[in-house]
């Protein structure tokens, strides 16, 4: 026993002993984070074993690097590596809590495009227990400072250090082999980062993502016309005939795209504390002149709002990692809605009450062909005018009216609201409905900001009515993505009344509103299943514009259309089946397809393959910049240099347009402004009458 104690003491005070302790502590905290901070969906003894073992190989490899260094520096380097990998773990804990996904290099590269005003969001995400992941580093430092563990300045023999690295690589190979035996094609066919982390670990995921990022860059460099041909063949083979009955009924009308930030379908007709949360939108939803879709799903990935815009205006999916508007918006060729409509006589304008660089909009919108981009600098500024991600909606929409009235008609105007954005903060003077009582701080303010957004929309609709613009315009309103992520299931259970709110329920609650309103439109609630990828083809058919573009959506009003809705991670929903991870459910009952028949197995495999193919084809277009090779008949490719969003330039351009193309609302009113007809109860604008 004494001999064992002496050996343990020698190991304890050796460099190898410090290494082993550091590895064990890092493994323990990583496993703790896997089980308590992420929802990786491990099922069965094999997956649980893999999850428990996967932090070890990369930890051994990374920490083992310090063993090649002599003296005290070895300890310092090991602690630095521990700190850096811990910070990577910590950052992913915060990101995963809100977005149910892991950080990627593309996302990090685009951080400068989305970083403004994030301090409130991060403060709302952090939990005290998150800092437990740094505890092991503190323990190691204290052990060294107090000399409970002595520093061994002797150099570890090179062959021993090399053997440890080889052991790490061997363990990684074993982990990969076990993972592939449980899920074949793990690194080649997955669209969900959860799988990579579950099987290989967070550090291996970082390497995988880095390699994948470089592969995408190489794909763009090496792409050719032949790559486009495969995509073109796929799109042509899957084209569906648009609805003839609705073709061209909106031809020549103004189009308003109203972006309802983080707005989920369950808010429609939802009541809290005896009040309708969104009375104005509820009324519009049920209007006889409104086409409303109650099975319309958001299909965003990490890009969230940016992905929604990409689908809405291009009928292309966002990327599996990062946001295409950031990574490709400046350089790629697009054939987007603004450019298409510009060639049919439309003036195009985007409105957003935040800085123009957010999601790289100032560059992407030039690639999409927007004539005007009215961003934060165009609107008034004052105390408490902003909340989180930009100008409050009531102030933003009121200020937008002064520019809308100057746009030559017909015009295409997209207005992006932001107040109903995480973390759902609203000052007391604007709170007109009490918060919910789920006990989840992230969720309870959601009805308050949604109610405020609804009031802002009501004021805007009233101005359209007062000016008569509503008589010659199409209103398209859509929710861009979920407001409450899958990490808030207990709160959603209380809000929805669903006991045991689970992954299936979360998939169904990816529904967001989609409404098309126009005077004389044959409206009603349409139950077809569709998503954001389908908006552009639907709109082009309503406008009577021939659609010969590379698009992955279909007219929502088409007869006998496919109703398979792909999610960005490879899951899907349809009227019959829903796929979440590796589990299939019956959509109408929510029950697991526990024992599928041979016919069901074939059908589910076919649906999964269809979704995977559709996503991969869309990725080919963006990753290879393939539209630079596509030249549809009658379509003229734009030049980015033709667009200038500087305020002085844009205002002069608008002023000239009042004379050269006097079709704007203000020009038809004898040059007199109608902005005075806009009324808001925004308390920040106390002098507004």
KOLKOLNU-705014 format. One line per field, with one value per residue (C-alpha): residue number from 1; x, y, z. Coordinates in steps of 0.2 Angstrom, whole numbers. Example, Ala and Ser with C-alpha at 12.3 -4.5 7.8 and 13.67 -1.06 7.14 Angstrom:
seq = (1|2) $
px = (62|68) $
py = (-22|-5) $
pz = (39|36) $
***
This chain:
seq = (1|2|3|4|5|6|7|8|9|10|11|12|13|14|15|16|17|18|19|20|21|22|23|24|25|26|27|28|29|30|31|32|33|34|35|36|37|38|39|40|41|42|43|44|45|46|47|48|49|50|51|52|53|54|55|56|57|58|59|60|61|62|63|64|65|66|67|68|69|70|71|72|73|74|75|76|77|78|79|80|81|82|83|84|85|86|87|88|89|90|91|92|93|94|95|96|97|98|99|100|101|102|103|104|105|106|107|108|109|110|111|112|113|114|115|116|117|118|119|120|121|122|123|124|125|126|127|128|129|130|131|132|133|134|135|136|137|138|139|140|141|142|143|144|145|146|147|148|149|150|151|152|153|154|155|156|157|158|159|160|161|162|163|164|165|166|167|168|169|170|171|172|173|174|175|176|177|178|179|180|181|182|183|184|185|186|187|188|189|190|191|192|193|194|195|196|197|198|199|200|201|202|203|204|205|206|207|208|209|210|211|212|213|214|215|216|217|218|219|220|221|222|223|224|225|226|227|228|229|230|231|232|233|234|235|236|237|238|239|240|241|242|243|244|245|246|247|248|249|250|251|252|253|254|255|256|257|258|259|260|261|262|263|264|265|266|267|268|269|270|271|272|273|274|275|276|277|278|279|280|281|282|283|284|285|286|287|288|289|290|291|292|293|294|295|296|297|298|299|300|301|302|303|304|305|306|307|308|309|310|311|312|313|314|315|316|317|318|319|320|321|322|323|324|325|326|327|328|329|330|331|332|333|334|335|336|337|338|339|340|341|342|343|344|345|346|347|348|349|350|351|352|353|354|355|356|357|358|359|360|361|362|363|364|365|366|367|368|369|370|371|372|373|374|375|376|377|378|379|380|381|382|383|384|385|386|387|388|389|390|391|392|393|394|395|396|397|398|399|400|401|402|403|404|405|406|407|408|409|410|411|412|413|414|415|416|417|418|419|420|421|422|423|424|425|426|427|428|429|430|431|432|433|434|435|436|437|438|439|440|441|442|443|444|445|446|447|448|449|450|451|452|453|454|455|456|457|458|459|460|461|462|463|464|465|466|467|468|469|470|471|472|473|474|475|476|477|478|479|480|481|482|483|484|485|486|487|488|489|490|491|492|493|494|495|496|497|498|499|500|501|502|503|504|505|506|507|508|509|510|511|512|513|514|515|516|517|518|519|520|521|522|523|524|525|526|527|528|529|530|531|532|533|534|535|536|537|538|539|540|541|542|543|544|545|546|547|548|549|550|551|552|553|554|555|556|557|558|559|560|561|562|563|564|565|566|567|568|569|570|571|572|573|574|575|576|577|578|579|580|581|582|583|584|585|586|587|588|589|590|591|592|593|594|595|596|597|598|599|600|601|602|603|604|605|606|607|608|609|610|611|612|613|614|615|616|617|618|619|620|621|622|623|624|625|626|627|628|629|630|631|632|633|634|635|636|637|638|639|640|641|642|643|644|645|646|647|648|649|650|651|652|653|654|655|656|657|658|659|660|661|662|663|664|665|666|667|668|669|670|671|672|673|674|675|676|677|678|679|680|681|682|683|684|685|686|687|688|689) $
px = (0|14|23|7|6|23|20|4|13|27|14|4|19|24|20|11|1|-5|-9|-20|-29|-32|-39|-50|-57|-60|-69|-80|-86|-88|-99|-109|-112|-117|-130|-136|-133|-137|-150|-141|-154|-143|-154|-148|-133|-121|-125|-124|-107|-101|-107|-97|-81|-80|-73|-57|-48|-47|-43|-29|-22|-24|-17|-4|4|10|20|32|37|51|50|36|30|23|10|6|3|-8|-18|-20|-26|-38|-44|-47|-56|-66|-71|-76|-87|-94|-98|-107|-118|-124|-127|-136|-147|-156|-153|-152|-137|-118|-106|-98|-84|-95|-106|-91|-84|-101|-101|-97|-113|-124|-115|-123|-135|-131|-126|-144|-147|-131|-135|-152|-145|-131|-135|-124|-121|-113|-97|-95|-85|-71|-70|-58|-45|-47|-44|-28|-21|-25|-16|-1|0|-3|10|-2|3|22|28|39|52|60|57|45|54|49|44|31|24|23|14|1|-3|-4|-15|-26|-27|-31|-45|-52|-51|-61|-74|-76|-78|-91|-100|-101|-107|-121|-124|-117|-113|-111|-99|-106|-125|-129|-137|-138|-123|-131|-126|-107|-106|-116|-104|-87|-88|-87|-69|-69|-85|-74|-62|-75|-83|-67|-63|-81|-79|-64|-72|-86|-73|-65|-82|-85|-67|-69|-88|-92|-107|-108|-112|-127|-134|-137|-146|-156|-161|-167|-177|-185|-190|-199|-208|-226|-240|-245|-263|-271|-286|-275|-262|-260|-274|-262|-253|-247|-251|-240|-233|-229|-219|-221|-208|-216|-200|-200|-219|-226|-243|-250|-251|-265|-281|-271|-278|-269|-277|-293|-286|-282|-263|-264|-281|-276|-267|-282|-294|-283|-280|-299|-303|-313|-300|-285|-277|-271|-261|-261|-249|-235|-218|-202|-187|-172|-156|-142|-145|-163|-169|-156|-161|-179|-175|-165|-179|-192|-183|-174|-183|-166|-163|-150|-134|-132|-119|-119|-129|-128|-131|-115|-104|-111|-121|-108|-100|-113|-125|-143|-159|-170|-187|-182|-172|-185|-199|-187|-188|-207|-207|-207|-198|-190|-186|-181|-184|-175|-173|-155|-138|-136|-122|-133|-133|-123|-139|-130|-120|-133|-147|-136|-134|-153|-157|-165|-166|-167|-162|-169|-159|-156|-149|-165|-175|-177|-167|-172|-171|-178|-182|-172|-175|-162|-161|-166|-180|-196|-209|-222|-209|-201|-217|-222|-206|-206|-222|-213|-202|-216|-226|-212|-209|-214|-228|-230|-217|-211|-208|-201|-203|-193|-200|-188|-197|-203|-186|-177|-175|-192|-189|-201|-201|-216|-223|-226|-232|-251|-253|-246|-232|-237|-233|-223|-208|-197|-190|-186|-204|-214|-211|-216|-234|-230|-218|-230|-245|-234|-230|-248|-253|-239|-246|-263|-257|-249|-264|-274|-262|-264|-283|-282|-271|-280|-264|-273|-285|-270|-258|-255|-250|-239|-236|-225|-217|-198|-194|-198|-199|-197|-184|-185|-175|-190|-202|-209|-214|-221|-231|-239|-243|-250|-258|-249|-243|-227|-222|-209|-198|-213|-223|-209|-208|-227|-224|-212|-228|-227|-241|-242|-255|-259|-272|-279|-295|-306|-295|-304|-298|-300|-289|-279|-273|-259|-242|-229|-215|-204|-196|-213|-216|-208|-216|-233|-230|-224|-239|-251|-241|-242|-224|-216|-206|-191|-179|-169|-180|-184|-201|-218|-234|-244|-260|-255|-267|-260|-244|-231|-233|-217|-209|-190|-182|-164|-157|-164|-180|-197|-215|-230|-248|-244|-227|-215|-197|-187|-169|-170|-188|-203|-221|-238|-242|-260|-258|-240|-237|-221|-220|-214|-216|-217|-223|-212|-222|-220|-202|-200|-211|-201|-185|-191|-197|-180|-170|-181|-177|-159|-158|-167|-156|-140|-146|-149|-132|-124|-131|-125|-108|-104|-111|-120|-132|-117|-119|-138|-145|-164|-172|-177|-168|-154|-141|-138|-122|-119|-110|-127|-134|-130|-139|-131|-144|-140|-139|-156|-165|-160|-165|-182|-184|-180|-192|-206|-204|-197|-209|-224|-233|-229|-243|-236|-234|-252|-257|-249|-232|-240|-235|-248|-237|-248|-262|-251|-256|-247|-249|-230|-226|-209|-217|-227|-230|-237|-256) $
py = (0|12|8|12|28|33|29|39|54|53|53|67|78|74|82|67|67|85|80|66|76|90|78|69|86|92|76|77|95|92|77|87|101|88|81|97|111|103|92|79|66|51|35|17|10|13|31|34|26|36|52|48|44|57|71|60|59|77|82|70|76|95|94|82|96|104|88|92|108|109|116|127|132|115|119|136|130|116|129|140|126|121|139|141|125|129|146|137|126|141|150|135|133|151|150|133|139|151|144|125|123|125|139|138|147|155|162|168|176|185|191|209|209|205|210|227|228|210|214|213|197|189|195|187|170|167|157|156|137|140|146|129|124|136|128|114|128|137|120|117|134|133|116|123|140|131|118|104|98|102|108|95|105|89|86|71|59|63|45|46|62|55|39|50|59|42|36|51|48|30|34|46|32|21|34|37|18|16|31|25|8|17|30|27|42|53|65|65|65|75|92|93|98|89|73|78|84|69|56|65|79|98|100|87|96|112|103|96|113|121|108|109|128|127|114|126|139|127|122|140|142|126|127|126|127|108|109|121|108|95|108|115|97|94|110|107|90|96|111|111|120|136|140|147|154|166|170|188|194|206|212|230|232|239|225|227|213|215|205|200|197|181|179|161|156|151|170|172|172|169|177|182|190|191|201|197|198|202|209|218|203|192|203|203|184|181|195|188|197|188|171|164|148|139|126|138|134|143|134|144|138|147|163|165|181|181|164|169|184|172|161|174|184|170|154|147|139|147|137|123|134|153|165|166|185|187|174|176|192|203|192|179|182|181|183|189|197|215|213|202|215|230|222|223|242|241|253|242|247|239|247|242|253|247|249|245|232|221|204|212|220|235|224|210|221|228|210|208|224|235|253|260|254|265|260|268|284|289|289|300|297|301|295|277|276|260|243|229|227|244|257|253|247|261|274|264|262|280|286|274|282|298|288|276|290|296|279|279|266|252|248|233|238|227|233|223|225|222|225|207|201|191|195|203|218|233|248|250|265|254|238|237|219|209|196|178|168|153|158|158|176|173|168|179|196|188|192|210|214|204|215|231|224|221|239|246|236|242|260|257|248|263|275|264|266|285|287|275|264|249|249|247|236|218|215|200|197|183|177|175|162|155|166|153|140|121|125|132|117|119|137|132|118|131|143|130|119|104|92|84|96|87|87|83|98|109|104|108|125|130|137|155|166|169|180|188|202|212|220|208|193|177|173|160|149|137|121|116|113|124|136|151|143|144|163|169|157|161|179|179|169|182|195|186|185|170|160|152|155|142|141|127|132|130|140|138|138|125|110|93|101|92|96|90|104|103|110|116|102|88|85|88|89|84|81|62|61|72|68|75|68|50|48|48|53|53|71|70|61|65|46|38|27|13|-2|4|-8|-11|1|15|12|15|30|38|34|42|58|59|57|70|83|79|81|97|105|99|106|123|122|119|135|146|137|137|153|144|158|167|154|155|167|165|172|191|193|206|204|219|228|231|247|255|255|268|268|284|295|311|302|292|308|317|302|302|320|318|304|315|324|311|298|307|291|291|294|311|316|312|323|338|336|338|325|313|308|319|306|294|293|284|283|280|289|293|305|316|330|318|322) $
pz = (0|5|-12|-21|-12|-17|-35|-35|-27|-40|-54|-45|-46|-63|-80|-85|-69|-72|-90|-85|-72|-84|-97|-84|-78|-96|-100|-85|-88|-107|-103|-90|-103|-116|-104|-96|-109|-125|-132|-143|-143|-138|-139|-135|-126|-141|-143|-125|-124|-139|-132|-115|-124|-138|-128|-124|-141|-146|-128|-127|-144|-140|-122|-128|-138|-122|-117|-131|-123|-109|-92|-84|-101|-104|-89|-96|-113|-107|-97|-112|-123|-109|-108|-127|-129|-113|-121|-137|-126|-116|-132|-140|-124|-126|-144|-143|-129|-141|-158|-155|-165|-164|-170|-187|-195|-208|-193|-184|-200|-201|-183|-188|-198|-184|-168|-165|-150|-145|-127|-120|-129|-122|-105|-106|-112|-99|-84|-68|-70|-87|-79|-71|-87|-81|-64|-68|-74|-58|-49|-59|-56|-37|-36|-44|-34|-17|-22|-18|-36|-39|-56|-64|-75|-82|-101|-105|-116|-134|-138|-123|-129|-147|-140|-131|-148|-157|-143|-146|-164|-162|-150|-163|-176|-164|-160|-179|-182|-169|-175|-193|-187|-179|-192|-209|-220|-204|-212|-230|-228|-213|-212|-193|-183|-168|-176|-177|-159|-153|-161|-163|-150|-150|-154|-169|-175|-176|-187|-198|-200|-204|-218|-224|-225|-236|-247|-250|-255|-267|-274|-279|-287|-297|-302|-321|-332|-331|-312|-317|-329|-315|-305|-320|-325|-307|-306|-323|-318|-303|-309|-305|-315|-306|-303|-318|-309|-299|-313|-316|-305|-296|-311|-310|-292|-278|-267|-248|-240|-222|-212|-195|-184|-174|-176|-174|-181|-164|-160|-172|-162|-146|-131|-115|-99|-108|-123|-141|-143|-161|-165|-181|-188|-183|-192|-208|-207|-207|-220|-235|-246|-238|-243|-227|-225|-208|-213|-218|-210|-208|-215|-208|-202|-193|-203|-196|-203|-217|-222|-223|-234|-245|-247|-249|-263|-272|-268|-263|-246|-233|-231|-218|-209|-207|-217|-236|-236|-226|-235|-253|-254|-260|-273|-279|-294|-290|-299|-285|-284|-284|-300|-308|-304|-309|-327|-326|-322|-303|-291|-278|-260|-243|-226|-210|-195|-191|-198|-216|-213|-202|-211|-224|-232|-239|-251|-253|-258|-272|-278|-277|-287|-274|-281|-263|-246|-232|-216|-199|-205|-215|-199|-185|-169|-151|-133|-131|-150|-152|-144|-146|-165|-171|-172|-163|-175|-173|-176|-190|-200|-197|-204|-218|-225|-230|-242|-248|-254|-265|-274|-292|-294|-296|-282|-272|-254|-240|-222|-209|-191|-177|-160|-158|-158|-144|-130|-131|-121|-121|-110|-98|-107|-122|-113|-116|-111|-96|-98|-98|-82|-88|-77|-92|-94|-112|-116|-105|-114|-131|-130|-126|-140|-152|-146|-149|-167|-170|-165|-176|-191|-187|-188|-205|-212|-207|-216|-232|-231|-228|-243|-254|-257|-250|-266|-278|-267|-262|-244|-241|-222|-216|-200|-203|-191|-174|-159|-145|-148|-144|-128|-120|-120|-103|-106|-123|-114|-103|-118|-129|-116|-123|-109|-112|-126|-136|-152|-163|-156|-158|-177|-179|-170|-184|-192|-196|-203|-222|-229|-245|-245|-259|-263|-273|-270|-268|-250|-237|-226|-236|-228|-240|-233|-238|-233|-236|-251|-260|-258|-274|-286|-278|-280|-298|-303|-295|-305|-321|-323|-332|-321|-330|-315|-305|-289|-277|-272|-280|-281|-265|-275|-288|-289|-283|-277|-267|-249|-242|-233|-230|-215|-216|-205|-216|-206|-214|-211|-223|-221|-217|-209|-199|-197|-182|-181|-184|-178|-189|-183|-190|-192|-188|-171|-166|-163|-167|-182|-171|-183|-201|-214|-229|-239|-226|-225|-244|-243|-228|-237|-253|-243|-234|-250|-259|-245|-245|-263|-263|-250|-258|-275|-268|-259|-275|-282|-268|-265|-283|-288|-302|-307|-315|-329|-330|-343|-344|-359|-358|-342|-341|-327|-316|-311|-293|-297|-303|-285|-272|-255|-248|-241|-251|-267|-264|-258|-274|-284|-276|-280|-298|-300|-295|-311|-323|-317|-308|-303|-284|-272|-268|-286|-289|-274|-282|-274|-257|-243|-236|-222|-210|-212|-203|-184|-171|-152|-150|-133|-139|-152|-140|-153|-166|-169) $
***
